[in-house]
Amino acid sequence: MKNGLLEELIDDIYVLIKETIGKNYDKYVNFLIDTLKRISTNFDKSQKTTILFDSEDYSYFLDHFDEIQNFFGSKIELKQIEENIAGGFKIMSKGGLIYYDFSLNNLIEQKSASIQIEFSKFMSDTEIKKLENNFSEYIQNKKLEIQKYLTEYDRI
């Protein structure tokens, strides 16, 4: 049960991130641009650099290519990432010698251990067992109520 609740929590985090990006897309794009600018110094401007975005961000940066081109020089290529990511980007140099995964999926995955620890503090095993017992007791009570009702119905 605990693992199921943890998976639901992480799924809810993804939903919340998508909603927040949708409501604050300009701030999100600025975050992407700032991150790209910060890491661009690690890339050789004479080598081809490939940046992979989800479909929405890919469309945006195709239309606003000049916003990031200066960071990497003229040898920059934008691609649409094939996998489903919640946002962010992946970037690599030619040959893959330098590779960064700034996808939000990866960032959440990296923080999943912290999420699990915080979740465990909030929801201890004994509390989960108590919830399971209460739920089982509730089901048993409902079964008894239904059984009594059916017995009364059969008498009629």
C-alpha distance (Angstrom), angle and dihedral (degrees) to the residues before:
residue distance angle dihedral
M1 . . .
K2 3.80 . .
N3 3.82 92.3 .
G4 3.79 90.4 48.7
L5 3.80 91.2 51.9
L6 3.80 90.2 47.6
E7 3.82 91.3 51.3
E8 3.81 89.6 49.8
L9 3.80 89.7 50.2
I10 3.82 91.9 52.5
D11 3.82 90.6 46.1
D12 3.81 88.5 51.7
I13 3.81 89.5 51.0
Y14 3.83 89.5 55.4
V15 3.81 91.1 49.5
L16 3.81 91.4 48.1
I17 3.82 91.1 49.3
K18 3.81 92.2 50.6
E19 3.82 91.1 48.6
T20 3.81 92.1 47.4
I21 3.81 92.2 49.0
G22 3.80 89.9 49.7
K23 3.80 92.5 51.5
N24 3.82 94.9 43.1
Y25 3.79 103.8 30.2
D26 3.82 93.7 145.7
K27 3.82 92.3 55.3
Y28 3.80 90.0 45.2
V29 3.83 91.7 51.8
N30 3.81 89.5 49.2
F31 3.81 88.5 52.2
L32 3.82 89.7 52.4
I33 3.81 92.3 47.5
D34 3.81 92.4 48.1
T35 3.80 91.1 48.9
L36 3.81 92.2 48.2
K37 3.80 90.8 48.5
R38 3.81 91.5 49.4
I39 3.81 95.2 51.3
S40 3.81 96.2 37.7
T41 3.80 90.0 86.7
N42 3.82 88.1 69.3
F43 3.81 91.5 62.1
D44 3.79 127.5 79.0
K45 3.82 107.5 -121.4
S46 3.79 90.6 -146.1
Q47 3.81 92.4 60.1
K48 3.78 126.5 74.9
T49 3.81 113.9 -100.1
T50 3.81 122.6 -162.5
I51 3.78 122.8 -156.4
L52 3.80 120.0 -167.6
F53 3.81 120.2 -156.1
D54 3.79 135.6 174.8
S55 3.80 114.4 -101.1
E56 3.81 97.0 -90.7
D57 3.80 95.3 47.2
Y58 3.79 91.1 42.1
S59 3.81 90.1 56.8
Y60 3.79 91.3 47.1
F61 3.80 95.2 50.5
L62 3.79 93.2 44.2
D63 3.79 86.6 59.6
H64 3.83 92.3 42.1
F65 3.80 99.5 36.3
D66 3.80 93.3 139.9
E67 3.84 90.5 63.9
I68 3.81 90.7 72.0
Q69 3.79 104.7 19.3
N70 3.80 93.4 83.9
F71 3.80 91.2 58.4
F72 3.81 93.9 58.6
G73 3.79 105.2 25.6
S74 3.76 125.5 -122.7
K75 3.80 97.0 -49.1
I76 3.77 98.2 79.9
E77 3.78 126.2 126.0
L78 3.79 126.8 -167.8
K79 3.78 120.2 -153.2
Q80 3.74 135.7 178.1
I81 3.78 110.9 -116.4
E82 3.79 114.4 -123.2
E83 3.78 97.7 -147.9
N84 3.78 123.8 74.9
I85 3.80 110.3 -101.5
A86 3.79 129.0 171.4
G87 3.79 91.5 -130.8
G88 3.76 140.2 -66.4
F89 3.79 123.0 86.5
K90 3.78 147.4 -102.3
I91 3.77 121.2 -131.2
M92 3.79 133.0 -170.3
S93 3.75 141.1 172.1
K94 3.78 122.6 -125.9
G95 3.78 107.4 -71.3
G96 3.80 91.5 18.0
L97 3.82 95.2 -96.1
I98 3.78 89.5 137.2
Y99 3.80 116.8 37.2
Y100 3.79 131.6 166.6
D101 3.78 127.0 -177.9
F102 3.79 108.6 -156.5
S103 3.81 93.4 160.7
L104 3.78 112.0 136.1
N105 3.80 88.1 -126.9
N106 3.80 89.8 60.6
L107 3.80 92.7 45.1
I108 3.81 90.8 52.2
E109 3.80 90.8 45.9
Q110 3.81 90.1 52.2
K111 3.79 89.8 51.4
S112 3.81 95.6 42.7
A113 3.81 92.1 99.2
S114 3.81 89.4 55.9
I115 3.80 90.0 45.9
Q116 3.81 89.9 51.9
I117 3.81 92.2 49.3
E118 3.80 92.7 49.4
F119 3.79 90.7 44.8
S120 3.81 90.6 50.6
K121 3.80 90.4 52.4
F122 3.78 89.1 52.4
M123 3.77 97.5 40.7
S124 3.81 112.4 33.2
D125 3.81 121.7 -168.7
T126 3.80 91.3 -108.3
E127 3.80 91.2 54.4
I128 3.79 90.6 50.2
K129 3.80 91.0 48.4
K130 3.80 88.4 50.0
L131 3.81 90.1 51.7
E132 3.80 90.8 48.8
N133 3.82 91.1 49.8
N134 3.80 92.4 47.7
F135 3.79 90.2 49.2
S136 3.82 91.9 48.6
E137 3.80 90.4 48.5
Y138 3.80 90.3 49.4
I139 3.81 90.8 51.8
Q140 3.81 91.6 48.3
N141 3.81 91.1 50.6
K142 3.79 91.3 49.9
K143 3.81 90.7 48.7
L144 3.81 90.1 52.5
E145 3.81 91.2 48.6
I146 3.81 90.8 50.8
Q147 3.79 91.2 46.1
K148 3.84 91.1 51.6
Y149 3.79 90.3 47.6
L150 3.80 92.0 50.3
T151 3.81 91.1 47.7
E152 3.80 90.0 52.6
Y153 3.80 90.3 46.5
D154 3.82 91.4 52.2
R155 3.83 90.3 53.9
I156 3.77 91.0 57.2
